[in-house]
Amino acid sequence: MRFVDPDRVDAVLPSHIITRAMTITSQLVAEPDEEARARIIKTNSDLWREAGRYLAKVMDGKCWYCEVRQERSDNPVDHYRPKGRVAEEQAHHGYWWLAFVLENYRFSCTFCNSRRVDVEGGSDGGKQDHFPLVVGSQRALKPEDPLATERPMLLDPMDSRDVALLVFDETGVPSVSEKFSTEAVDAERVEKSLELYHWKHRPIASKRRIVFKRVAVVCSAADQLLSDFERTGEERFRLERERLLRALNVMADRATEHSAAALCALRGLRTASASAAEALELP
């Protein structure tokens, strides 16, 4: 997961989508009948699908939750706060008033957003209608209830502190960052996100492991080239090392799949590897 800047989201959304979303939201909030509200939501569901085409540009087509590029997803937008129901509270009718609030949209892949079971890998997950809160939080039940009283258990890619709580290592499965964790509940929030976003999905974890190992291999090769250049002064060693540094920089770029794992690998190696430290400084 990489941080998704709300300002970047605002920048990609065209005015006609913003205007339409605000108009429909006003209609929903003004409609007292539950069945009528459901019809409004169903009739206008094309809006978040259209919005998804623009939201995809923010992370170069990658799912905001798991960083896997989405090329054939049919329903790429997740409502961070579920619009129809809340799995944790059966009496809750969902955050229907947020169905067309663009700030509630997250560009998502099917595995993060829908229930899936990885039989071979022994994992299952998918956010669906789940939206658990930290114990003691007061859930919003109607439009006038402040969302600020809620403290979500699920990490949010649009919250920079939430993103900072994740750290990757050679296992390919994220865990809580000791550096940025300040509360006991942080580890629980990471674990719940691992479950509901299906981050333990074997194929994705395997790809992160490959990225992590590749960064280490490339850093080692680049360090050797630096040593060779310092020893001989031969230009070919310097040029080849520059090529590897650029490759490291691309792996950690936010446009690349699983760049968070690459970034963590570089940060972990920067003390022992001059090339890792230099790659982190590249623009």
GUTOR-267498 format. One record per residue (C-alpha): residue number from 1; residue in one letter; x, y, z. Coordinates in Angstrom, 2 decimals, always signed. Layout:
<recs>
  resi  resn       c1       c2       c3
   NUM     A        X        Y        Z
...
</recs>
This chain:
<recs>
  resi  resn       c1       c2       c3
     1     M    +0.00    +0.00    +0.00
     2     R    +1.25    +3.45    -0.97
     3     F    -0.21    +6.74    +0.19
     4     V    -2.89    +8.12    -2.13
     5     D    -2.89   +11.90    -1.83
     6     P    -6.48   +13.27    -1.75
     7     D    -5.27   +16.26    -3.76
     8     R    -4.20   +13.95    -6.58
     9     V    -7.62   +12.31    -6.49
    10     D    -9.35   +15.70    -6.75
    11     A    -7.13   +16.62    -9.67
    12     V    -8.09   +13.64   -11.85
    13     L   -11.87   +13.78   -11.34
    14     P   -13.68   +15.82   -14.01
    15     S   -16.18   +18.47   -13.00
    16     H   -19.18   +16.66   -14.45
    17     I   -18.63   +13.68   -12.14
    18     I   -18.12   +15.93    -9.12
    19     T   -21.27   +17.91    -9.89
    20     R   -23.39   +14.83   -10.51
    21     A   -22.13   +13.15    -7.32
    22     M   -23.06   +16.19    -5.25
    23     T   -26.52   +16.37    -6.85
    24     I   -27.30   +12.68    -6.20
    25     T   -26.03   +12.94    -2.63
    26     S   -28.38   +15.83    -1.98
    27     Q   -31.28   +13.77    -3.36
    28     L   -30.39   +10.82    -1.15
    29     V   -30.13   +12.84    +2.02
    30     A   -33.44   +14.57    +1.30
    31     E   -35.27   +11.28    +0.59
    32     P   -36.89    +9.86    +3.79
    33     D   -38.03    +6.57    +2.23
    34     E   -35.51    +3.72    +2.38
    35     E   -36.80    +1.95    -0.74
    36     A   -36.70    +5.18    -2.73
    37     R   -33.10    +5.74    -1.62
    38     A   -32.22    +2.23    -2.78
    39     R   -33.68    +3.01    -6.21
    40     I   -31.66    +6.21    -6.44
    41     I   -28.48    +4.31    -5.65
    42     K   -29.22    +1.52    -8.13
    43     T   -30.23    +3.92   -10.90
    44     N   -27.03    +5.94   -10.57
    45     S   -24.56    +3.14    -9.89
    46     D   -22.84    +3.88   -13.20
    47     L   -21.33    +6.97   -11.58
    48     W   -18.79    +5.15    -9.45
    49     R   -17.90    +2.89   -12.37
    50     E   -17.22    +5.97   -14.48
    51     A   -15.30    +7.55   -11.62
    52     G   -13.18    +4.42   -11.43
    53     R   -11.69    +5.11   -14.84
    54     Y   -10.31    +8.38   -13.51
    55     L    -9.34    +7.07   -10.08
    56     A    -7.23    +4.42   -11.84
    57     K    -4.91    +7.18   -13.06
    58     V    -3.88    +8.15    -9.53
    59     M    -1.85    +4.96    -9.04
    60     D    -1.26    +4.13   -12.71
    61     G    -3.94    +1.44   -12.77
    62     K    -2.90    -0.23    -9.51
    63     C    -5.27    -1.30    -6.74
    64     W    -4.92    +1.23    -3.93
    65     Y    -4.94    -1.56    -1.35
    66     C    -2.53    -4.17    -2.74
    67     E    -0.69    -2.43    -5.62
    68     V    -1.65    -5.03    -8.22
    69     R    -2.34    -3.44   -11.61
    70     Q    -5.97    -3.69   -12.73
    71     E    -6.39    -4.26   -16.45
    72     R    -9.63    -6.27   -16.65
    73     S   -11.50    -5.45   -13.43
    74     D   -15.26    -5.04   -13.91
    75     N   -16.00    -3.08   -10.74
    76     P   -12.86    -1.26    -9.66
    77     V   -14.37    +1.11    -7.06
    78     D   -14.72    +0.09    -3.43
    79     H   -16.84    +2.11    -1.04
    80     Y   -14.48    +2.37    +1.93
    81     R   -17.52    +2.75    +4.17
    82     P   -20.00    +0.21    +2.73
    83     K   -23.06    +1.75    +1.13
    84     G   -25.63    -1.08    +1.64
    85     R   -24.91    -2.84    +4.92
    86     V   -22.20    -3.29    +7.55
    87     A   -21.21    -6.89    +8.25
    88     E   -20.19    -6.11   +11.83
    89     E   -23.60    -4.60   +12.71
    90     Q   -26.61    -6.34   +11.18
    91     A   -28.97    -3.52   +12.21
    92     H   -26.91    -0.94   +10.34
    93     H   -28.31    -0.10    +6.90
    94     G   -24.96    +0.93    +5.52
    95     Y   -23.51    +4.35    +4.86
    96     W   -26.05    +4.98    +2.12
    97     W   -25.54    +8.76    +2.31
    98     L   -21.90    +8.21    +1.25
    99     A   -22.77    +6.12    -1.83
   100     F   -21.90    +9.05    -4.11
   101     V   -19.45   +10.92    -1.92
   102     L   -16.27   +10.69    -3.98
   103     E   -14.04   +10.86    -0.90
   104     N   -15.44    +7.44    +0.07
   105     Y   -14.21    +5.78    -3.14
   106     R   -11.09    +3.59    -3.31
   107     F    -9.82    +2.07    -6.56
   108     S    -9.69    -1.63    -5.76
   109     C    -9.03    -5.06    -7.25
   110     T   -11.48    -7.96    -7.00
   111     F    -9.36    -9.86    -4.46
   112     C    -9.26    -6.93    -2.03
   113     N   -12.87    -5.90    -2.53
   114     S   -14.72    -9.24    -2.89
   115     R   -14.72   -12.49    -0.97
   116     R   -12.16   -14.93    -2.39
   117     V   -10.67   -18.18    -1.12
   118     D    -7.16   -19.29    -2.07
   119     V    -7.60   -23.03    -1.52
   120     E    -4.05   -23.99    -2.47
   121     G    -2.48   -21.26    -0.36
   122     G    -4.86   -21.67    +2.57
   123     S    -5.90   -18.02    +2.74
   124     D    -9.18   -16.21    +2.32
   125     G   -10.28   -12.61    +2.43
   126     G   -12.01    -9.75    +0.69
   127     K   -13.47    -6.60    +2.22
   128     Q   -17.06    -6.92    +0.93
   129     D   -19.36    -5.15    +3.42
   130     H   -16.93    -5.27    +6.33
   131     F   -16.09    -2.08    +8.16
   132     P   -15.01    -2.88   +11.73
   133     L   -14.22    -0.10   +14.17
   134     V   -11.73    +0.10   +17.01
   135     V   -13.42    -0.79   +20.29
   136     G   -14.93    +2.31   +21.86
   137     S   -15.57    +4.12   +18.58
   138     Q   -19.05    +5.47   +17.99
   139     R   -20.41    +4.43   +14.60
   140     A   -22.23    +6.93   +12.41
   141     L   -25.80    +5.79   +11.76
   142     K   -27.21    +8.67    +9.73
   143     P   -25.99   +11.60    +7.62
   144     E   -25.86   +14.05   +10.51
   145     D   -23.65   +11.79   +12.64
   146     P   -20.00   +12.89   +12.51
   147     L   -17.61   +10.42   +10.88
   148     A   -14.88   +11.80   +13.12
   149     T   -16.24    +9.73   +16.02
   150     E   -15.36    +6.56   +14.10
   151     R   -11.94    +4.98   +14.19
   152     P   -11.73    +2.35   +11.44
   153     M    -9.89    -0.91   +11.99
   154     L    -9.10    -1.16    +8.29
   155     L    -6.07    +0.77    +7.10
   156     D    -6.88    +3.48    +4.59
   157     P    -4.55    +4.22    +1.63
   158     M    -5.69    +7.84    +1.82
   159     D    -4.36    +8.17    +5.38
   160     S    -0.58    +8.68    +5.44
   161     R    -0.21    +7.40    +9.00
   162     D    -2.07    +4.21    +8.14
   163     V    +0.27    +3.60    +5.21
   164     A    +3.30    +4.21    +7.42
   165     L    +2.13    +1.44    +9.77
   166     L    +2.92    -1.18    +7.13
   167     V    +6.36    -2.67    +6.68
   168     F    +7.43    -5.45    +4.29
   169     D   +10.21    -8.00    +4.66
   170     E   +11.45   -11.07    +2.80
   171     T    +8.25   -13.01    +3.64
   172     G    +6.18   -10.84    +1.30
   173     V    +3.50   -10.37    +3.96
   174     P    +3.25    -6.92    +5.58
   175     S    +3.43    -6.45    +9.33
   176     V    +3.17    -3.52   +11.71
   177     S    +6.04    -1.04   +11.66
   178     E    +7.76    -0.73   +15.04
   179     K    +9.12    +2.63   +13.94
   180     F    +5.73    +4.24   +13.31
   181     S    +3.46    +2.27   +15.63
   182     T    +2.51    +4.32   +18.69
   183     E    -0.49    +2.39   +20.04
   184     A    -1.22    -1.22   +20.92
   185     V    -4.21    -1.24   +18.57
   186     D    -1.94    -0.56   +15.56
   187     A    -0.89    -4.22   +15.34
   188     E    -4.52    -5.30   +15.54
   189     R    -5.46    -2.91   +12.75
   190     V    -2.70    -4.28   +10.53
   191     E    -3.77    -7.86   +11.24
   192     K    -7.42    -7.09   +10.46
   193     S    -6.38    -5.41    +7.22
   194     L    -4.25    -8.44    +6.32
   195     E    -7.37   -10.56    +6.69
   196     L   -10.01    -8.42    +5.00
   197     Y    -7.88    -7.06    +2.15
   198     H    -6.59   -10.61    +1.52
   199     W    -2.97    -9.50    +1.66
   200     K    -1.84   -13.03    +2.56
   201     H    -3.00   -14.25    -0.84
   202     R    -0.20   -16.58    -1.90
   203     P    +0.45   -15.30    -5.45
   204     I    +0.67   -11.68    -4.28
   205     A    +2.91   -12.52    -1.31
   206     S    +5.16   -14.51    -3.65
   207     K    +5.52   -11.53    -5.99
   208     R    +6.45    -9.29    -3.07
   209     R    +9.09   -11.81    -1.97
   210     I   +10.55   -11.79    -5.47
   211     V   +10.65    -7.99    -5.49
   212     F   +12.32    -7.94    -2.07
   213     K   +14.99   -10.45    -3.14
   214     R   +15.57    -8.73    -6.46
   215     V   +16.27    -5.43    -4.72
   216     A   +18.89    -7.15    -2.54
   217     V   +20.53    -8.80    -5.56
   218     V   +20.64    -5.59    -7.59
   219     C   +22.02    -3.61    -4.63
   220     S   +24.78    -6.18    -4.19
   221     A   +25.68    -6.03    -7.87
   222     A   +25.66    -2.22    -7.84
   223     D   +27.90    -2.14    -4.76
   224     Q   +30.37    -4.45    -6.50
   225     L   +30.41    -2.20    -9.56
   226     L   +31.12    +0.78    -7.31
   227     S   +34.04    -1.07    -5.81
   228     D   +35.31    -2.03    -9.27
   229     F   +35.07    +1.56   -10.48
   230     E   +36.89    +2.93    -7.43
   231     R   +39.60    +0.30    -7.89
   232     T   +40.12    +0.67   -11.64
   233     G   +38.55    +3.97   -12.65
   234     E   +37.04    +2.26   -15.69
   235     E   +34.02    +4.13   -17.02
   236     R   +32.13    +0.97   -17.95
   237     F   +31.73    +0.05   -14.28
   238     R   +30.28    +3.47   -13.45
   239     L   +27.84    +3.37   -16.36
   240     E   +26.62    -0.12   -15.52
   241     R   +26.13    +0.87   -11.90
   242     E   +24.07    +3.90   -12.95
   243     R   +21.85    +1.57   -14.96
   244     L   +21.27    -0.62   -11.88
   245     L   +20.55    +2.43    -9.72
   246     R   +17.88    +3.52   -12.19
   247     A   +16.41    +0.01   -12.08
   248     L   +16.20    +0.21    -8.28
   249     N   +14.54    +3.59    -8.53
   250     V   +11.94    +2.21   -10.96
   251     M   +11.16    -0.73    -8.65
   252     A   +10.44    +1.70    -5.80
   253     D    +8.46    +4.12    -7.96
   254     R    +4.77    +4.44    -6.98
   255     A    +3.77    +3.49   -10.55
   256     T    +5.37    +0.04   -10.23
   257     E    +3.55    -2.99    -8.84
   258     H    +4.54    -3.86    -5.26
   259     S    +6.69    -0.74    -4.97
   260     A    +6.06    -0.61    -1.20
   261     A    +7.96    -3.89    -0.80
   262     A   +10.83    -2.54    -2.92
   263     L   +10.91    +0.67    -0.90
   264     C   +11.05    -1.26    +2.38
   265     A   +13.87    -3.42    +1.02
   266     L   +15.89    -0.35    +0.06
   267     R   +15.32    +1.26    +3.44
   268     G   +16.41    -1.90    +5.20
   269     L   +19.61    -2.09    +3.14
   270     R   +20.61    +1.56    +3.09
   271     T   +22.99    +1.30    +6.07
   272     A   +24.91    -1.64    +4.63
   273     S   +24.57    -0.75    +0.93
   274     A   +25.76    +2.52    -0.57
   275     S   +23.71    +1.74    -3.67
   276     A   +20.49    +1.31    -1.68
   277     A   +21.09    +4.63    +0.06
   278     E   +21.83    +6.35    -3.25
   279     A   +18.77    +4.85    -4.97
   280     L   +16.56    +6.25    -2.22
   281     E   +17.90    +9.72    -2.95
   282     L   +17.19    +9.60    -6.69
   283     P   +14.30   +11.82    -7.85
</recs>
